[in-house]
Amino acid sequence: MTQTPGSEGRDVGDTPSVAVTGAGGYIGSRVLQIFQRDHPEWELTAIDNGYRSQVQSVGDVEIEHVDIRNRSRLEDALVGADVVVHLAAVSGVDDCDDNADLAYEVNVTGTSNVAWFCRKTGAAMAFPFSMAVLGDPQEFPITADLPRDPMNWYGRTKAISEGDIESFADGAFPAHMFMKSNLYGEHVVEDTVVSKPTVINFFVNRALAGETLTVYEPGTQSRNFVHVKDVARVYLHSTEALLERLAAGETGAETFEVASDEDPSVMAVAEQVQSIAAEETESEPPVELVENPRSAETMVENFAVDTSRIREQLGWKPEFDVESSIRELLAREEHS
């Protein structure tokens, strides 16, 4: 973190302008809800190209159809932004493997377009990346200071963008980068349930359908799980802090770990869903180990993450836990 020589900071006034890319997606739509709730004075711009959009508007904010790969169109949409919360991405190992060119164009080129806009205008930037950038971690608890050694294309695209943002932000604008763990849970935008088939959600959906909970071998592999609503709150804390950094004339990228204190094995999660489903739905779905179709993912049996940095510097901590969230998901679906 540095202070730009001779800079007196950016005057954002009483109505900061905040833009969100990927605003119609799993995290972005929740971020917009939180911004509207906690900072109705902010001027919000929401953009998405519709690739994985689940909503077209959030509250009174219409989501504009903009593709971040189109730099001129992107810059026109972001004009006047003080902070850009950049959530647009092709996310997940499978999606990136199946759509490698698209993942490169969006995750690398598109992110560089956003960062270049911030460098030219001095706008702040918030950006998430996956723990997939670490590959097969050898030290625990995990921190963002560990070396980068991604094992799959998803992790590689995020690692490239991480480096790009660090370079673009140096001496030009303040940035927050968030290394986040595995998401779960859902939220509601008006009448739309916004979700994604992540590990825990996948197990819950199969349990509700009376289907087998399939666990990739060996099943002992550990993952850290954090609720989507907790992750969305990160960007509230981040944007508030970035506005302060802008006012102070600070530049450069800061990196934080976003995770919970829960890092069970995948098999343990499946068995937990099985047990709770038996209580809540009176039907106990079977659990089965199946061959792992992925060759490029970590199989470590410990995935503890050190989140002291984000707790101390941004005042964020997770509020949701896996067990109660599974119960809520099962109960809501059962009575819907």
RODO-2510 file (C-alpha; in nm, 4 decimals, decimal comma):
residues 336
     n   res          X          Y          Z
     1     m     0,0000     0,0000     0,0000
     2     t     0,1455     0,3328    -0,1030
     3     q     0,0411     0,6946    -0,1154
     4     t     0,0685     0,8585    -0,4546
     5     p     0,3283     1,1374    -0,4407
     6     g     0,1600     1,4760    -0,4412
     7     s    -0,1860     1,3212    -0,4341
     8     e    -0,4487     1,4860    -0,2184
     9     g    -0,6887     1,2048    -0,2661
    10     r    -1,0094     1,1731    -0,4626
    11     d    -1,3154     1,3725    -0,3589
    12     v    -1,6044     1,1267    -0,3867
    13     g    -1,8542     1,3595    -0,2199
    14     d    -2,1682     1,2441    -0,0453
    15     t    -2,2852     1,0211    -0,3304
    16     p    -2,0034     0,7878    -0,4376
    17     s    -2,0506     0,6072    -0,7666
    18     v    -2,0056     0,2300    -0,7390
    19     a    -2,0180    -0,0140    -1,0309
    20     v    -2,0659    -0,3897    -1,0126
    21     t    -1,9749    -0,6247    -1,2984
    22     g    -2,1361    -0,9671    -1,3087
    23     a    -2,4260    -0,8007    -1,1289
    24     g    -2,6875    -1,0552    -1,2347
    25     g    -2,4997    -1,3524    -1,0973
    26     y    -2,4743    -1,5619    -0,7833
    27     i    -2,2704    -1,3128    -0,5804
    28     g    -2,3246    -0,9882    -0,7710
    29     s    -2,7007    -0,9779    -0,7264
    30     r    -2,6626    -1,0193    -0,3502
    31     v    -2,3952    -0,7482    -0,3428
    32     l    -2,6392    -0,5069    -0,5078
    33     q    -2,9015    -0,5888    -0,2459
    34     i    -2,6597    -0,5154     0,0358
    35     f    -2,5410    -0,1897    -0,1222
    36     q    -2,8998    -0,0706    -0,1628
    37     r    -2,9856    -0,1668     0,1936
    38     d    -2,6838    -0,0198     0,3688
    39     h    -2,5921     0,2707     0,1391
    40     p    -2,8997     0,4041    -0,0407
    41     e    -2,7005     0,7214    -0,1094
    42     w    -2,4568     0,5408    -0,3403
    43     e    -2,5094     0,5756    -0,7147
    44     l    -2,5035     0,2205    -0,8478
    45     t    -2,4183     0,0952    -1,1951
    46     a    -2,4800    -0,2725    -1,2648
    47     i    -2,3548    -0,4570    -1,5735
    48     d    -2,3591    -0,8177    -1,6931
    49     n    -2,3403    -0,9884    -2,0315
    50     g    -2,6014    -1,2481    -1,9371
    51     y    -2,3733    -1,5554    -1,9484
    52     r    -2,4721    -1,6811    -1,6036
    53     s    -2,7187    -1,4091    -1,5067
    54     q    -3,0082    -1,5125    -1,2861
    55     v    -3,1814    -1,1740    -1,2554
    56     q    -3,2236    -0,8700    -1,4799
    57     s    -3,2655    -0,6134    -1,2042
    58     v    -3,2195    -0,5801    -0,8295
    59     g    -3,4544    -0,3416    -0,6524
    60     d    -3,4677    -0,0265    -0,8611
    61     v    -3,1334    -0,0956    -1,0296
    62     e    -3,1585    -0,2269    -1,3848
    63     i    -2,8680    -0,4448    -1,4969
    64     e    -2,7229    -0,3123    -1,8206
    65     h    -2,6132    -0,5619    -2,0852
    66     v    -2,2390    -0,5009    -2,1184
    67     d    -1,9639    -0,7500    -2,2037
    68     i    -1,6361    -0,6758    -2,0241
    69     r    -1,4445    -0,8116    -2,3242
    70     n    -1,5585    -0,5060    -2,5223
    71     r    -1,3270    -0,2420    -2,3743
    72     s    -1,4866     0,0660    -2,5296
    73     r    -1,8359    -0,0463    -2,4322
    74     l    -1,7123    -0,1307    -2,0827
    75     e    -1,5439     0,2049    -2,0324
    76     d    -1,8550     0,3882    -2,1482
    77     a    -2,0613     0,1982    -1,8916
    78     l    -1,8133     0,2664    -1,6098
    79     v    -1,7692     0,6395    -1,6699
    80     g    -1,7672     0,8249    -1,3386
    81     a    -1,7255     0,5157    -1,1200
    82     d    -1,5305     0,5699    -0,7993
    83     v    -1,5167     0,1982    -0,7190
    84     v    -1,5574    -0,1025    -0,9491
    85     v    -1,6531    -0,4291    -0,7810
    86     h    -1,5432    -0,6699    -1,0521
    87     l    -1,7307    -0,9994    -1,0150
    88     a    -1,7837    -1,0952    -1,3806
    89     a    -1,6067    -1,4240    -1,4559
    90     v    -1,6259    -1,7699    -1,5988
    91     s    -1,6023    -1,9486    -1,2660
    92     g    -1,5359    -2,3064    -1,1665
    93     v    -1,2970    -2,5741    -1,2852
    94     d    -1,5445    -2,7505    -1,5139
    95     d    -1,6787    -2,4385    -1,6853
    96     c    -1,3271    -2,3131    -1,7550
    97     d    -1,2141    -2,6511    -1,8871
    98     d    -1,5180    -2,6801    -2,1142
    99     n    -1,4929    -2,3194    -2,2354
   100     a    -1,1197    -2,2485    -2,2227
   101     d    -1,1161    -1,9705    -2,4837
   102     l    -1,4087    -1,7943    -2,3211
   103     a    -1,2456    -1,8282    -1,9780
   104     y    -0,9302    -1,6635    -2,1100
   105     e    -1,1207    -1,3818    -2,2818
   106     v    -1,3363    -1,3051    -1,9774
   107     n    -1,1127    -1,3876    -1,6812
   108     v    -0,7894    -1,2527    -1,8246
   109     t    -0,8661    -1,0022    -2,1014
   110     g    -1,1900    -0,8766    -1,9457
   111     t    -1,0310    -0,8307    -1,6052
   112     s    -0,7387    -0,6463    -1,7619
   113     n    -0,9887    -0,4173    -1,9325
   114     v    -1,1436    -0,3328    -1,5958
   115     a    -0,8042    -0,2798    -1,4323
   116     w    -0,6908    -0,0603    -1,7238
   117     f    -1,0006     0,1555    -1,6799
   118     c    -0,9141     0,1934    -1,3117
   119     r    -0,5548     0,2823    -1,3921
   120     k    -0,6622     0,5508    -1,6390
   121     t    -0,9292     0,7020    -1,4151
   122     g    -0,7980     0,6313    -1,0658
   123     a    -1,1102     0,4369    -0,9684
   124     a    -1,0670     0,1739    -0,6969
   125     m    -1,1177    -0,1946    -0,7715
   126     a    -1,2332    -0,5006    -0,5785
   127     f    -1,1650    -0,8414    -0,7294
   128     p    -1,2147    -1,2020    -0,6139
   129     f    -1,0003    -1,4960    -0,7097
   130     s    -1,0064    -1,8604    -0,6164
   131     m    -0,7877    -2,0642    -0,3864
   132     a    -0,7319    -2,2694    -0,6998
   133     v    -0,4383    -2,0332    -0,7644
   134     l    -0,2507    -2,2186    -0,4888
   135     g    -0,2736    -2,5591    -0,6512
   136     d    -0,1810    -2,8203    -0,3927
   137     p    -0,0994    -2,6184    -0,0772
   138     q     0,1740    -2,7546     0,1465
   139     e     0,1422    -2,5138     0,4403
   140     f    -0,1467    -2,4636     0,6799
   141     p    -0,3331    -2,2596     0,7726
   142     i    -0,3626    -2,1243     0,4222
   143     t    -0,2850    -1,7579     0,3607
   144     a    -0,2718    -1,5433     0,0481
   145     d     0,1060    -1,5246     0,0960
   146     l     0,1571    -1,8855    -0,0174
   147     p     0,3202    -1,9420    -0,3590
   148     r     0,1011    -1,9682    -0,6679
   149     d     0,1025    -2,3042    -0,8437
   150     p    -0,2387    -2,3556    -1,0075
   151     m    -0,3267    -2,7060    -1,1258
   152     n    -0,6139    -2,6189    -1,3612
   153     w    -0,7132    -2,3568    -1,6172
   154     y    -0,9533    -2,1827    -1,3795
   155     g    -0,6750    -2,1287    -1,1281
   156     r    -0,4334    -2,0172    -1,3987
   157     t    -0,6680    -1,7506    -1,5357
   158     k    -0,7209    -1,6115    -1,1873
   159     a    -0,3491    -1,6159    -1,1071
   160     i    -0,2744    -1,4209    -1,4261
   161     s    -0,5372    -1,1600    -1,3388
   162     e    -0,4097    -1,1307    -0,9839
   163     g    -0,0683    -1,0329    -1,1164
   164     d    -0,2166    -0,7955    -1,3721
   165     i    -0,4153    -0,6058    -1,1097
   166     e    -0,1120    -0,5756    -0,8824
   167     s     0,0836    -0,4224    -1,1704
   168     f    -0,1933    -0,1903    -1,2877
   169     a    -0,2756    -0,0701    -0,9334
   170     d     0,0812     0,0169    -0,8413
   171     g     0,1015     0,3961    -0,8153
   172     a    -0,2372     0,4418    -0,9837
   173     f    -0,5353     0,3204    -0,7805
   174     p    -0,6263     0,1267    -0,4638
   175     a    -0,7389    -0,2333    -0,5030
   176     h    -0,8616    -0,5161    -0,2838
   177     m    -0,8175    -0,8726    -0,3988
   178     f    -0,9971    -1,1565    -0,2226
   179     m    -0,8797    -1,5169    -0,2238
   180     k    -1,2040    -1,6962    -0,1439
   181     s    -1,2880    -2,0526    -0,0530
   182     n    -1,5793    -2,2687    -0,1713
   183     l    -1,9198    -2,1035    -0,1714
   184     y    -2,2535    -2,2551    -0,0774
   185     g    -2,6064    -2,1429     0,0027
   186     e    -2,8541    -1,9281    -0,1826
   187     h    -3,0415    -1,5998    -0,1576
   188     v    -3,3604    -1,4522    -0,2952
   189     v    -3,4011    -1,1503    -0,5234
   190     e    -3,7709    -1,0645    -0,5205
   191     d    -3,9264    -1,3943    -0,6371
   192     t    -3,6094    -1,5482    -0,7791
   193     v    -3,4018    -1,7969    -0,5811
   194     v    -3,0414    -1,7302    -0,6797
   195     s    -2,8191    -2,0346    -0,6410
   196     k    -2,5361    -2,2305    -0,7968
   197     p    -2,4611    -2,6060    -0,7991
   198     t    -2,1589    -2,5864    -0,5687
   199     v    -2,0679    -2,8885    -0,3553
   200     i    -2,3070    -2,8384    -0,0626
   201     n    -2,5893    -2,7096    -0,2820
   202     f    -2,5396    -3,0085    -0,5127
   203     f    -2,5733    -3,2541    -0,2244
   204     v    -2,8838    -3,0796    -0,0887
   205     n    -3,0515    -3,0766    -0,4305
   206     r    -2,9834    -3,4460    -0,4792
   207     a    -3,1117    -3,5257    -0,1314
   208     l    -3,4361    -3,3404    -0,2047
   209     a    -3,4718    -3,5297    -0,5308
   210     g    -3,4186    -3,8619    -0,3529
   211     e    -3,1000    -3,9238    -0,5485
   212     t    -2,7646    -4,0659    -0,4437
   213     l    -2,5108    -3,8210    -0,3023
   214     t    -2,2090    -3,8929    -0,5224
   215     v    -1,8717    -3,8111    -0,3703
   216     y    -1,5592    -3,7994    -0,5832
   217     e    -1,2875    -4,0357    -0,4668
   218     p    -1,1159    -4,0479    -0,2252
   219     g    -1,3725    -3,8431    -0,0295
   220     t    -1,1195    -3,7501     0,2364
   221     q    -1,0204    -3,4336     0,0460
   222     s    -1,0942    -3,1289     0,2593
   223     r    -1,2472    -2,7991     0,1470
   224     n    -1,3257    -2,4758     0,3270
   225     f    -1,6875    -2,3639     0,2871
   226     v    -1,8249    -2,0083     0,3171
   227     h    -2,1823    -1,8900     0,2609
   228     v    -2,2608    -1,6710    -0,0401
   229     k    -2,4289    -1,4130     0,1849
   230     d    -2,1118    -1,3869     0,3928
   231     v    -1,9002    -1,3466     0,0800
   232     a    -2,1322    -1,0759    -0,0541
   233     r    -2,0845    -0,8775     0,2680
   234     v    -1,7110    -0,8721     0,1982
   235     y    -1,7706    -0,6232    -0,0833
   236     l    -1,9626    -0,3890     0,1449
   237     h    -1,6671    -0,3738     0,3856
   238     s    -1,4282    -0,3520     0,0902
   239     t    -1,6067    -0,0690    -0,0905
   240     e    -1,6350     0,1351     0,2276
   241     a    -1,2609     0,0905     0,2903
   242     l    -1,1668     0,1581    -0,0722
   243     l    -1,3548     0,4882    -0,0639
   244     e    -1,1437     0,5819     0,2394
   245     r    -0,8266     0,4801     0,0577
   246     l    -0,9303     0,6893    -0,2419
   247     a    -0,9847     0,9922    -0,0206
   248     a    -0,6411     0,9384     0,1346
   249     g    -0,4697     0,9136    -0,2049
   250     e    -0,3529     0,5569    -0,1455
   251     t    -0,2688     0,3200    -0,4288
   252     g    -0,1666    -0,0416    -0,4663
   253     a    -0,3294    -0,3796    -0,4121
   254     e    -0,4067    -0,5473    -0,0810
   255     t    -0,4992    -0,9155    -0,0639
   256     f    -0,7280    -1,0859     0,1882
   257     e    -0,8407    -1,4414     0,2596
   258     v    -1,2174    -1,5028     0,2586
   259     a    -1,3171    -1,8241     0,4324
   260     s    -1,4982    -1,9713     0,7294
   261     d    -1,3698    -2,1827     1,0174
   262     e    -1,5233    -2,4964     0,8653
   263     d    -1,3090    -2,7199     0,6450
   264     p    -1,4595    -3,0709     0,6548
   265     s    -1,3891    -3,3487     0,4078
   266     v    -1,6249    -3,3804     0,1133
   267     m    -1,7428    -3,7162     0,2460
   268     a    -1,8171    -3,5621     0,5855
   269     v    -2,0312    -3,2955     0,4159
   270     a    -2,2250    -3,5589     0,2196
   271     e    -2,2864    -3,7598     0,5368
   272     q    -2,3998    -3,4428     0,7161
   273     v    -2,6509    -3,3701     0,4388
   274     q    -2,7622    -3,7326     0,4534
   275     s    -2,8173    -3,7172     0,8291
   276     i    -3,0002    -3,3842     0,8277
   277     a    -3,2136    -3,4908     0,5307
   278     a    -3,3205    -3,7987     0,7271
   279     e    -3,4369    -3,5678     1,0068
   280     e    -3,5963    -3,2968     0,7968
   281     t    -3,7492    -3,4950     0,5110
   282     e    -3,7833    -3,8431     0,6632
   283     s    -3,5879    -3,9789     0,3685
   284     e    -3,2234    -4,0783     0,3947
   285     p    -3,0402    -4,0493     0,0617
   286     p    -2,7568    -4,2960    -0,0008
   287     v    -2,3965    -4,1755    -0,0252
   288     e    -2,1640    -4,3304    -0,2824
   289     l    -1,7971    -4,2846    -0,3692
   290     v    -1,7466    -4,2496    -0,7448
   291     e    -1,4444    -4,2155    -0,9690
   292     n    -1,3083    -3,8615    -0,9716
   293     p    -1,3270    -3,7204    -1,3267
   294     r    -1,0913    -3,4386    -1,2316
   295     s    -0,7182    -3,4993    -1,2380
   296     a    -0,6167    -3,1462    -1,1476
   297     e    -0,7345    -3,0602    -0,7983
   298     t    -0,5854    -3,0791    -0,4522
   299     m    -0,6589    -3,3833    -0,2365
   300     v    -0,5264    -3,2435     0,0916
   301     e    -0,7077    -3,3588     0,4052
   302     n    -0,6652    -3,0244     0,5802
   303     f    -0,7860    -2,6940     0,4380
   304     a    -0,7748    -2,4546     0,7317
   305     v    -0,7544    -2,0878     0,6299
   306     d    -0,6154    -1,7950     0,8286
   307     t    -0,8709    -1,5129     0,8060
   308     s    -0,7151    -1,2862     1,0677
   309     r    -0,6165    -1,0263     0,8066
   310     i    -0,9681    -0,9547     0,6804
   311     r    -1,1124    -0,9681     1,0320
   312     e    -0,8625    -0,7166     1,1648
   313     q    -0,8343    -0,4801     0,8684
   314     l    -1,1853    -0,4856     0,7206
   315     g    -1,3900    -0,5980     1,0206
   316     w    -1,5462    -0,8920     0,8371
   317     k    -1,6228    -1,2359     0,9771
   318     p    -1,8551    -1,5159     0,8634
   319     e    -2,1996    -1,5349     1,0197
   320     f    -2,3393    -1,8551     0,8662
   321     d    -2,2465    -2,2148     0,9477
   322     v    -2,2821    -2,5243     0,7326
   323     e    -2,5173    -2,7269     0,9535
   324     s    -2,7828    -2,4590     1,0041
   325     s    -2,7578    -2,3570     0,6389
   326     i    -2,8183    -2,7156     0,5234
   327     r    -3,1214    -2,7352     0,7528
   328     e    -3,2535    -2,4081     0,6142
   329     l    -3,2033    -2,5197     0,2536
   330     l    -3,3760    -2,8525     0,3137
   331     a    -3,6634    -2,7005     0,5103
   332     r    -3,7279    -2,4212     0,2611
   333     e    -3,7323    -2,6529    -0,0350
   334     e    -3,9416    -2,9107     0,1480
   335     h    -4,2152    -2,6562     0,2202
   336     s    -4,1939    -2,4526    -0,1005
***
